């Protein structure tokens, strides 16, 4: 029972870390897109 709880907690932590990573990557992509859009509008 104790090892099952450990596995479930580890899986939950990995899932949460993955969500934060994807959110950060999405924000980076959005910022890059904004810079490209600004550069295109200046020309």
PESUL-V84707 format. One line per field, one symbol per residue. ss: DSSP state (H for helix, E for strand, C for the rest). phi: phi as a letter, one per 20 degrees, with the letter a starting at -180 (. if undefined). psi: psi as a letter, one per 40 degrees, with the letter a starting at -180 (. if undefined). A space follows every 50 residues. Layout:
# PESUL-V84707
ss = ???
phi = ???
psi = ???
This chain:
# PESUL-V84707
ss = CHHHHHHHHHHHHHHHHHHHHHHHHHHHHHHHHHHHHHHHHHC
phi = .fffffffffffffffffffffffffffffffffffffffffe
psi = dddddddddddddddddddddddddddddddddddddddded.
